[in-house]
Amino acid sequence: MPHPTTADAAPCPGRPDRPAVSIVGSGRVALALACALDRAGYPVRTVVHRSTADVAAFRRLLPDTLLTSEPGRATVDAEVVVLAVSDDALTEVAQTLSDQDWTGRTAVHVSGRYGADMLAPLAGRGAAVLALHPAMTFTGDVETEVSRLAETRFAVTGDASGVELGLALAETLGAGGFVVPEDQRALYHAALCHATNHLTVLLAQAADLLQRAGIDQPSTVLGPLVTAGLANTLRSGGSALTGPVSRGDVDTVAGHLGAIAATAPSVLPSYRVLAAAASELAHAQRWLTPEQNRRLHEVIENPAAGAGPL
């Protein structure tokens, strides 16, 4: 069944067992979460924004929601207040909202990097606190993102009441939640950024190398290969590793390094780091002997060392 267009989409009526929500923020994440919450029966009463230029989509998709630039409205009509703002703004926004009575309310932020400690000023005013992070990227295509949220898992950190609400929201909006301890949020977020952001860098570099090799439309070459590799890795983990490093093919790796150095030397550092990590992974899988692993590391540092048999 096709997803509804923005013209067709309509909010679901609120349910008595689902609390009313307000959103502080008007960016991509704020819009996607506001729409997902409202359609799931969590009525979004208020959106607090900084600029009227940011709220045209909210006005179109959530016509019954109050749009205001007054922070004091955040807690007036809502039991759950979601701070969907940038990481850098989170401390300031929490402090700004701390002059209100939060008794009986839950303060939520959606930063991946931080845990619930960032909401301490609101906890001090009576709020339950929750860090609820959907493990997904947001690009501004709200209908696609609301649909993707249904397949997304959420990281949950907070006090007892916050965690209970977070897990319930994760089940309703997405594919469930998992609890991340407060002191492990940075590691959790690093893992996601390493997988997602660095994958973008890696593919951009690979596409550049293909273009330098005279290949048009590199995405058509990389697409099937990378899609298969990703599916295999998600299914099988490190045992999905393939390629010359996994076979101990020192001369091939040396040839890669020489070609990159001559054509796109800026790619060398990332290729070297990842090739060395691949060698360690292959060694851990017992596909390489200690001597093969040593030789691969040697050629990664000095490509000329690749000549000759193992």
KARATA-V255874 format. One record per residue. RES is the residue in one small letter. PHI is phi in whole degrees, 0 to 359 (999 if undefined). D_CENTER is the distance of its C-alpha to the mean C-alpha in whole Angstrom. Layout:
BEGIN
[[RES:PHI:D_CENTER] [RES:PHI:D_CENTER]]
END
This chain:
BEGIN
[[m:999:27] [p:292:25] [h:287:22] [p:294:24] [t:281:24] [t:297:24] [a:287:28] [d:276:28] [a:296:25] [a:223:27] [p:292:26] [c:279:27] [p:294:29] [g:297:28] [r:247:29] [p:298:32] [d:270:29] [r:240:26] [p:289:26] [a:287:26] [v:233:23] [s:236:23] [i:242:20] [v:253:20] [g:128:18] [s:218:18] [g:271:15] [r:298:13] [v:294:11] [a:301:14] [l:294:16] [a:297:14] [l:292:14] [a:300:18] [c:294:19] [a:296:17] [l:296:19] [d:297:22] [r:288:22] [a:272:22] [g:97:25] [y:263:23] [p:295:25] [v:270:24] [r:281:27] [t:218:26] [v:237:23] [v:263:24] [h:231:23] [r:264:24] [s:224:26] [t:294:27] [a:293:26] [d:269:22] [v:244:23] [a:300:25] [a:292:23] [f:299:23] [r:298:26] [r:284:26] [l:271:24] [l:231:25] [p:295:29] [d:266:30] [t:272:27] [l:286:29] [l:254:27] [t:213:28] [s:260:28] [e:267:30] [p:302:27] [g:297:30] [r:280:29] [a:300:26] [t:258:28] [v:292:31] [d:244:30] [a:228:27] [e:267:27] [v:236:23] [v:242:21] [v:258:18] [l:266:17] [a:257:14] [v:236:15] [s:294:13] [d:306:13] [d:293:17] [a:269:18] [l:297:17] [t:299:21] [e:297:23] [v:293:22] [a:299:22] [q:294:26] [t:299:27] [l:276:26] [s:283:28] [d:273:31] [q:256:31] [d:276:32] [w:256:29] [t:302:31] [g:80:30] [r:244:27] [t:243:23] [a:264:21] [v:234:17] [h:238:14] [v:241:11] [s:288:10] [g:284:7] [r:291:10] [y:253:13] [g:267:15] [a:283:18] [d:302:20] [m:296:19] [l:260:21] [a:306:24] [p:300:26] [l:277:26] [a:300:26] [g:293:29] [r:257:30] [g:107:30] [a:280:26] [a:285:25] [v:233:21] [l:210:18] [a:257:14] [l:236:12] [h:243:8] [p:284:7] [a:280:4] [m:206:4] [t:266:5] [f:236:8] [t:243:11] [g:109:14] [d:273:15] [v:297:16] [e:293:17] [t:298:15] [e:289:12] [v:298:14] [s:295:15] [r:293:12] [l:303:11] [a:297:15] [e:252:13] [t:258:10] [r:265:10] [f:242:10] [a:277:10] [v:236:14] [t:221:16] [g:171:19] [d:283:23] [a:301:25] [s:292:25] [g:296:21] [v:297:20] [e:301:22] [l:294:21] [g:300:17] [l:293:18] [a:293:20] [l:297:18] [a:297:15] [e:289:18] [t:284:19] [l:272:16] [g:222:14] [a:260:15] [g:109:15] [g:235:14] [f:217:15] [v:273:16] [v:247:15] [p:301:18] [e:308:18] [d:279:19] [q:247:16] [r:296:13] [a:297:13] [l:293:13] [y:303:10] [h:292:8] [a:300:10] [a:298:9] [l:294:6] [c:295:7] [h:298:10] [a:286:9] [t:266:7] [n:295:9] [h:287:12] [l:297:12] [t:299:13] [v:299:15] [l:300:17] [l:290:17] [a:296:19] [q:294:21] [a:296:22] [a:297:23] [d:297:25] [l:298:27] [l:296:28] [q:297:29] [r:294:31] [a:276:32] [g:89:33] [i:261:31] [d:283:30] [q:48:27] [p:300:25] [s:296:22] [t:288:25] [v:278:26] [l:285:22] [g:307:21] [p:297:23] [l:295:23] [v:290:19] [t:299:18] [a:294:21] [g:297:20] [l:295:16] [a:299:18] [n:295:21] [t:290:18] [l:296:16] [r:278:20] [s:241:22] [g:66:20] [g:297:21] [s:289:24] [a:277:23] [l:300:24] [t:228:26] [g:102:28] [p:297:31] [v:296:29] [s:296:29] [r:262:33] [g:73:34] [d:276:35] [v:297:36] [d:293:37] [t:296:35] [v:298:32] [a:298:35] [g:295:35] [h:301:31] [l:298:32] [g:295:35] [a:295:34] [i:293:30] [a:300:32] [a:281:35] [t:246:33] [a:216:29] [p:300:30] [s:293:26] [v:276:25] [l:305:27] [p:302:25] [s:290:22] [y:298:24] [r:297:26] [v:298:23] [l:287:22] [a:295:25] [a:296:26] [a:294:23] [a:296:24] [s:297:28] [e:296:27] [l:295:25] [a:296:28] [h:294:30] [a:296:28] [q:281:29] [r:67:32] [w:273:33] [l:243:34] [t:283:37] [p:304:36] [e:291:39] [q:298:36] [n:298:33] [r:298:35] [r:295:37] [l:297:33] [h:297:32] [e:296:35] [v:286:35] [i:297:31] [e:279:33] [n:217:36] [p:306:36] [a:295:40] [a:284:40] [g:283:39] [a:292:42] [g:103:44] [p:286:44] [l:288:42]]
END
